[in-house]
Structure formats: structure tokens, C-alpha cells
Amino acid sequence: MYTVRNFRTKRELRQAVARGEEVRLYAPGLRSHVQNRTEFVAGPHSAPHTWYAQVILRDGAVVKVK
């Protein structure tokens, strides 16, 4: 699973969530929409994944990065 925006680092993801930006997730090839749950994401998209994060979703948007 990935974030819609291609964050280069986990820190960038954390900062965006802390600023209150709406961060959404997607899974290539899957059509299910994630709503209220815990998910695991990886990044960046096109390069070998250099970071992984556990995130908490509320109403489909990331509200916390662990």
C-alpha cells in the first residue's frame, strides 16, 4: 500500500500529517477503499522502498504515523 503523494521519507509523511494535510492511501490493482483501520505503507513509489510506516486511518485519511 502506498500514499497518493510520493513522500521521499517517512519524516516527510509525518510532517504532512502533523500540518493537517489530507494524506490518502492506494493499493495498485485493488479497488477496495480503506476507511477506519491500521495499515502499513511503503515508499517511495518507483525506487526500492527505503521506508515503511504503520498508519492509522480515519474516514480514509491518515491521522497518525507510527
C-alpha positions as CSV (number, residue, x, y, z in Angstrom):
1,M,0.0,0.0,0.0
2,Y,1.2,3.5,-0.8
3,T,0.4,7.1,-0.1
4,V,-1.2,9.0,-3.0
5,R,1.6,11.6,-2.8
6,N,5.1,10.2,-3.2
7,F,6.9,11.0,0.0
8,R,10.6,10.5,-0.2
9,T,11.0,9.8,3.5
10,K,8.9,8.8,6.4
11,R,9.7,12.1,8.0
12,E,8.1,14.0,5.1
13,L,4.9,11.8,5.7
14,R,4.9,12.6,9.4
15,Q,5.3,16.3,8.8
16,A,2.5,16.4,6.3
17,V,0.1,14.7,8.7
18,A,1.3,17.0,11.6
19,R,0.5,20.0,9.4
20,G,-3.0,18.7,8.8
21,E,-2.6,17.9,5.2
22,E,-5.0,15.2,3.9
23,V,-3.0,12.1,3.1
24,R,-4.8,9.2,1.4
25,L,-3.7,5.7,0.5
26,Y,-4.0,3.5,-2.5
27,A,-3.1,-0.1,-3.4
28,P,-2.2,-0.7,-7.0
29,G,-4.6,-3.2,-8.6
30,L,-7.0,-3.2,-5.7
31,R,-10.3,-1.4,-5.8
32,S,-11.2,-1.5,-2.2
33,H,-11.3,1.7,-0.3
34,V,-9.7,1.8,3.1
35,Q,-11.6,3.7,5.8
36,N,-11.0,3.3,9.5
37,R,-8.2,1.0,10.4
38,T,-4.5,0.5,10.7
39,E,-2.5,-0.1,7.5
40,F,1.2,-0.4,6.5
41,V,2.6,1.8,3.8
42,A,5.9,1.8,1.9
43,G,7.8,4.4,-0.1
44,P,9.0,5.9,-2.3
45,H,6.9,4.6,-5.1
46,S,9.2,4.0,-8.0
47,A,12.5,3.4,-6.2
48,P,13.4,0.5,-4.0
49,H,11.4,1.0,-0.8
50,T,13.6,2.8,1.8
51,W,10.9,3.4,4.4
52,Y,7.9,1.7,5.9
53,A,5.3,3.0,8.2
54,Q,2.3,1.9,10.2
55,V,-0.5,4.5,9.9
56,I,-3.9,4.9,11.4
57,L,-6.8,5.9,9.1
58,R,-10.0,7.8,9.9
59,D,-12.5,8.3,7.2
60,G,-9.9,7.2,4.6
61,A,-7.2,9.8,5.6
62,V,-4.1,9.2,7.6
63,V,-4.4,10.7,11.1
64,K,-1.3,9.2,12.7
65,V,2.1,7.8,11.7
66,K,3.8,5.3,14.0
